[in-house]
């Protein structure tokens, strides 16, 4: 029997936090590796898409993230989803924005004030 994902109750906050904590480093590393040429752009996009598929399974309502870490994570996801390969790899400013968010998620950089994302 088919079951609609939207018919499920929302995920508990602890599950959401764990999900973000599990996926954020992988997305950050994939983004940095793509910029440096060590990971193919399409492979990075596939990683982002797979995460989003997992996220939708949690049935979390869209809206404001719980904290700055999650907000920065969604900011990075949005950037990676919206940028074409030539925009990411050929634009130093976009590379800076992606790298800054990735470094923050990995704990090796400061959070920039304008890194604000929302849940899809």
Secondary structure, DSSP 4 states (H G I P E B T S, - for coil): ----GGGSPPPPHHHHHHHHHHHHHHHHHHHHHHHHTSS-HHHHHHHHHHHHHHHHHTTPPSEE-SSHHHHHHHHHHHHHHH--HHHHHS-HHHHHHHHHHHHHHTTSSPPPTT---EE-
